[in-house]
Amino acid sequence: MILEHEIPNGSKLYFGKSAKAKREIESIASTILSNNGFEEIVTPIFSYHQHLSIADEKKLVKVNDENNNAISIRADSTIDVVRIIEKRLGRNTQHKKWFYIQPVFTYPTTEQYQVGVEFMDEKKLSSVLNIAVDIFDNLEVAPLIQISNMRIPQILVNMFDELTLDDFRHVNIEKFLNLKVEWLEKLVYLQHVEQVEELLEIVPAEVKTELLKMRELCFEIKCDKRVLAPMYYAKMLYYDELFFRAIDKNEVYARGGRYKNAEISSVGFAIYTDTLIETKVN
């Protein structure tokens, strides 16, 4: 029996302090983004293209349009935003910097509000990561910035037949260490930018190139609370190089990185509003 006041598990209700915190987070973020030259966009809830973003299609909430074509409710905004700007609005705007404040939905009834940012045709992740740090500073929260590089797991999978990307998705440290490779073991335990120099002398050239990108990003961002996580692999389909997560007490406040859609490389991130609301209210 479903009572009159019940709402589906995973859906959101904001009132009193939580509604006030949500409005504050969105207001501060939108002001900072507007001041940095970003324009706002609100995309449709329904999409034909969500399978391009989500690795596990079981997470999609699916329906059909009037012609019986498959449609998914928005579970990720990034690829839809870029696709709409490039393909639908391209003749009307040359603007490359966009943000959105809207929820995403995953199966069966999970709802998650986000502040999302996309800087199209831009390759420097620091150009948006520093904005995320600025938003956190204004919200008076100080998460740890964890920097990764999606190319490193891909290189290692090609290098070692025993490894798969699922080992990186599930952080299978024991399997990495069982390979008994000295430089790989040091890579597993790499955390601080000061440790990179030693690794650069012993890792293969392909890995060295990607480690240098991670080190450069560390020096470009306006945040001293940062660590390296070269063995982390994001579950989204589109990230292809540098990647970051903003973490505090096992909670993820934001994640983002560089990605490619068609032949255009872009950078962006999403701040998870609901996680920040819990921090502000509690």
Secondary structure, 3 states (H helix, E strand, C coil): CCCCCCCCCCCCCCCCHHHHHHHHHHHHHHHHHHHCCCEECCCCCEECCHHHCCCCHHHCCEEECCCCCEEEECCCCHHHHHHHHHHHCCCCCCCCEEEEEEEEEECCCEEEEEEEEEECCCCCCHHHHHHHHHHHHHCCCCCEEEEEECHHHHHHHHHCCCCCHHHHHCCCHHHHHCCCCHHHHHHHCCCCHHHHHHHHCCCCHHHHHHHHHHHHHHHHCCCCCEEECCCCCCCCCCEEEEEEEEEECCEEEEEEEEEEECCEEEEEEEEEHHHHHHHHHC
